[in-house]
Amino acid sequence: MPFSSTRVSRASAAEFTAEKVLEEPNWPESLPFRDEDFQRYDPSSDKIFYDQPRFVTHIDDSAIAALTKFYERSFPPSGSDDVAILDLCSSWISHYPKGYKAGRIAGLGMNEEELKRNVALTEFVVKDLNEDARLPYEDNSFDVVTNAVSVDYLTRPLEMFREMHRVLKPGGQAIMSFSNRCFPTKAIAIWTATGDLDHIWIVGAYYHYSVPDGWTAPKAEDITQQPALGGYFGKTDPMYVVHARKAEPRDM
């Protein structure tokens, strides 16, 4: 039951900005998702799909630059040994600010060769989160958790968001970013059947329903950058971020 179905018609949904979607999300009392929402056209193991490394980027240069700028203003200052960051569904590049350093930058992804190539990481783990959503990290370990253009592939998102909440330090931030590009056979059904504003509402709902009162209210930002010369036919990949923090005792 995504945003455009609960708030406005699809025709008028375009009048809303990304930021407004989560200002008054009107969450239903009960979980609005069905099991079939998380089915995929290709239900085969992700280990098969990601067996071969893909040293490519899945969003264009403008979208990458926008995400890097968002990270730059959201991350703790570079160079602190006390800071720990986790990149979920990581690959050969994390789009972090150039030269960003922290005491620990962990990556968890599907392909070892890709993860070995990622110079931002201090460590990595190969794991299929759709097979087992448990994260191999201790409670309260990370200041920031990121997930770039991969939230649409999660078939067990509520479990995954509970795990993110568990491994974040109190006050730590989870940053989910996405565009309108994906591998359609591997994206979940509710994602491929809906549009950008719906996707914002869906990701916001993952926070809301995974750990009730455990997250601060999720916020959305449209960080899309239009290139100076208009890009390809005047357009670039849209880029959205939905983020929230692990609630501290005073927030609950």
C-alpha positions in Angstrom: 0.0 0.0 0.0 2.5 2.6 -1.2 2.3 6.4 -0.9 0.3 7.1 -4.0 -2.3 4.6 -3.0 -2.8 5.9 0.5 -2.4 9.7 0.1 -3.2 10.9 -3.4 -4.0 9.5 -6.8 -1.1 8.7 -9.1 -2.1 11.7 -11.3 -1.7 14.2 -8.4 1.3 12.4 -6.8 3.6 14.4 -9.1 2.6 17.6 -7.2 4.3 16.3 -4.1 8.0 16.7 -3.5 10.2 13.9 -2.2 10.6 15.7 1.2 6.8 15.9 1.7 6.2 12.2 1.3 7.4 11.4 4.8 6.3 14.6 6.5 2.7 13.2 6.8 3.1 9.5 5.8 -0.2 8.4 7.3 1.2 5.0 8.3 -1.5 2.3 8.5 -1.9 0.8 12.0 -0.9 -2.6 10.7 1.9 -3.6 8.4 0.9 -2.6 4.8 2.9 -5.2 3.0 2.1 -8.7 1.7 4.4 -11.7 1.2 4.0 -11.3 -2.6 5.3 -7.8 -2.5 8.7 -9.2 -1.8 8.7 -11.8 -4.6 10.8 -11.3 -7.7 10.6 -12.2 -11.3 13.8 -14.2 -10.9 13.6 -16.1 -7.6 16.9 -18.0 -8.1 19.7 -17.6 -5.6 21.5 -14.2 -5.7 24.7 -16.1 -5.4 24.2 -17.2 -9.0 23.4 -13.7 -10.2 26.3 -12.1 -8.5 28.8 -14.8 -9.1 30.7 -12.8 -11.7 32.1 -9.4 -10.7 30.6 -6.3 -12.3 33.1 -3.4 -12.2 30.5 -0.9 -13.4 28.5 1.9 -11.7 24.7 1.6 -11.6 23.9 5.3 -11.6 25.4 8.1 -13.7 28.1 10.5 -12.7 25.7 13.2 -11.6 23.9 10.9 -9.3 27.2 9.6 -7.9 28.4 13.1 -7.2 25.1 14.0 -5.5 25.4 10.9 -3.2 29.0 11.6 -2.4 28.1 15.2 -1.4 25.3 13.9 0.8 27.8 11.6 2.5 30.3 14.4 2.9 27.8 16.5 4.9 26.3 13.5 6.8 29.4 11.5 7.9 31.4 12.2 11.1 34.6 14.2 10.4 37.3 12.2 8.5 40.3 10.9 10.3 38.7 9.8 13.6 39.8 6.4 14.8 36.7 6.2 16.9 34.3 6.3 13.9 33.0 3.1 12.4 30.9 2.9 9.1 29.2 -0.1 7.5 28.4 -0.2 3.8 25.7 -2.8 3.2 25.3 -4.4 -0.2 28.7 -3.0 -0.9 30.6 -3.4 -4.2 33.9 -2.2 -5.7 33.1 1.4 -4.9 31.1 3.0 -2.1 30.8 6.6 -3.4 32.2 7.9 -0.1 34.1 11.2 -0.1 37.5 10.9 -1.7 40.1 10.2 0.9 37.6 9.7 3.7 39.1 7.9 6.6 37.7 6.3 9.7 38.9 3.8 12.3 36.7 1.1 10.6 34.9 1.0 7.3 33.3 -2.4 6.8 31.7 -3.6 3.7 29.2 -6.5 3.2 28.4 -7.6 -0.3 27.9 -10.5 -2.6 31.1 -10.6 -4.7 34.6 -11.0 -3.2 36.4 -9.7 -6.2 34.4 -6.5 -6.1 34.9 -6.0 -2.4 38.7 -6.6 -2.7 38.8 -3.7 -5.2 37.0 -1.2 -2.9 39.8 1.0 -1.5 37.5 2.7 1.0 37.0 -0.5 3.1 39.2 -1.6 6.0 37.4 -5.0 6.0 34.7 -6.9 4.2 32.4 -9.9 4.5 30.7 -11.8 1.6 27.1 -12.6 2.5 23.7 -13.0 0.9 21.3 -10.9 3.1 18.3 -12.3 1.3 19.3 -15.8 2.5 20.2 -14.7 6.0 19.5 -11.1 7.1 21.6 -11.3 10.3 24.6 -9.1 10.3 27.9 -10.6 11.6 28.6 -7.6 13.8 28.2 -6.8 17.5 25.5 -4.6 18.9 26.1 -0.8 18.9 29.2 -1.1 16.7 28.7 1.5 13.9 28.1 5.3 13.7 26.7 5.1 10.2 25.2 2.4 8.0 24.9 3.1 4.2 23.1 1.2 1.5 23.5 2.6 -2.1 21.0 1.7 -4.8 20.3 -1.8 -3.4 17.4 -1.5 -1.0 15.1 -2.5 -3.8 16.6 -5.9 -3.9 16.0 -6.8 -0.3 13.4 -9.6 0.1 13.6 -9.4 3.9 13.8 -5.7 4.5 12.2 -5.5 7.9 14.6 -8.1 9.2 17.4 -6.1 7.6 16.3 -2.8 9.2 16.1 -4.5 12.6 19.6 -5.7 12.1 20.8 -2.2 11.1 19.2 -0.8 14.2 20.9 -3.4 16.4 24.4 -2.7 15.1 24.1 1.1 15.1 25.3 3.0 18.1 22.5 5.1 19.8 22.2 8.2 17.7 23.8 6.4 14.7 22.4 7.1 11.3 21.2 4.7 8.6 21.3 6.2 5.0 19.3 4.4 2.3 19.8 5.8 -1.2 18.2 4.8 -4.5 17.4 5.9 -8.0 15.0 4.6 -10.7 17.5 2.2 -12.1 17.7 -1.5 -11.1 18.0 -5.0 -12.4 14.2 -5.5 -12.8 14.3 -9.3 -12.6 15.9 -9.0 -9.1 14.0 -6.1 -7.7 11.1 -6.9 -5.5 7.6 -6.8 -7.0 6.3 -3.8 -5.1 9.3 -1.8 -6.3 8.9 -2.5 -10.0 5.2 -1.8 -9.8 5.5 1.6 -8.2 7.2 5.0 -8.8 9.8 7.2 -7.2 7.5 8.8 -4.5 6.1 5.4 -3.7 9.7 4.1 -3.2 10.3 6.9 -0.7 7.2 5.9 1.3 8.1 2.2 1.1 11.6 2.7 2.5 10.3 5.1 5.2 7.8 2.3 6.1 10.7 -0.1 6.6 12.1 2.1 9.3 8.7 2.7 10.8 7.5 -0.9 11.1 10.9 -2.6 11.7 11.5 -1.2 15.2 8.5 0.8 16.4 9.8 3.9 18.2 13.3 2.6 17.7 14.1 5.0 14.9 13.7 8.7 14.7 11.1 9.8 12.1 12.6 8.9 8.7 13.3 11.9 6.4 13.5 12.0 2.6 15.6 14.2 0.4 15.7 14.5 -3.4 19.4 15.1 -4.0 19.3 14.9 -7.8 21.8 17.1 -9.5 21.0 18.5 -13.0 24.3 18.7 -15.0 25.3 22.2 -16.2 24.9 21.3 -19.8 21.7 19.4 -19.4 23.0 15.9 -19.4 21.7 13.2 -21.7 18.7 14.8 -23.4 18.6 17.3 -20.5 18.2 14.7 -17.8 20.2 12.7 -15.3 19.4 9.8 -13.0 17.2 10.9 -10.1 18.7 10.3 -6.7 16.9 10.0 -3.4 17.9 9.4 0.2 15.8 8.2 3.1 17.6 8.4 6.4 16.9 8.1 10.1 18.8 7.6 13.3 18.7 5.0 16.0 16.7 6.6 18.7 18.5 7.5 21.9 16.7 6.9 25.3 15.7 10.6 25.4 14.1 10.3 21.9 11.8 7.4 22.9 
